[in-house]
Amino acid sequence: MSVIVRRLGDALPPGFTEFADFFAGWKNDFWAYPKDDVRNDYNSIVFGGTSADEQLRIMNQPEFRLLHSLLPAGTTPVTAFCQIYSLKYRRQMLTLEISGLYTIKFTLWPHVGASPLGPQSTDVEYTLYDSARATVPVTVALPRLVPATD
């Protein structure tokens, strides 16, 4: 069974290529998922671990908030998380050979809500409103990879 639900086309969201280039310039260690436990089990892209703690820790970093704010308006926190990790872990996801806009199944903790950090704050804290792990379809953009030149 495939992790891909459907391919939506070649076009990427406006400005996404610049977003992907911006992200590619970041130090990868910051975004490392614990033990690099992101894998394609041929049914979904699985984020490892036994609790949502690491996912929430990453989502509550100011760097995640910055990247989330640069994605198209209306992007949910979980979609932002999947998009960022779809850029970082393409080899583990087995998506090096494809590009375009795809709906892909991800297994993670999808029930994330945002609570303001204070009455006057625009910053939020991400929390779970349901601790169940689930497999959900998420639409992500996969830019064409340019082969490295020597």
Secondary structure, 3 states (H helix, E strand, C coil): CCCEEEEEECCCCCCHHHHHHHHHCCCHHHHCCHHHCEEECCCCEEECCCCCHHHHHHHCCHHHHHHHHHCCCCCCHHHHHHHHHHHHCHHHHCCCCCCEEEEEEEEECCCEEEEECCCCCCCEEEEECCCCCEEEEEEEEECCCCCCCC
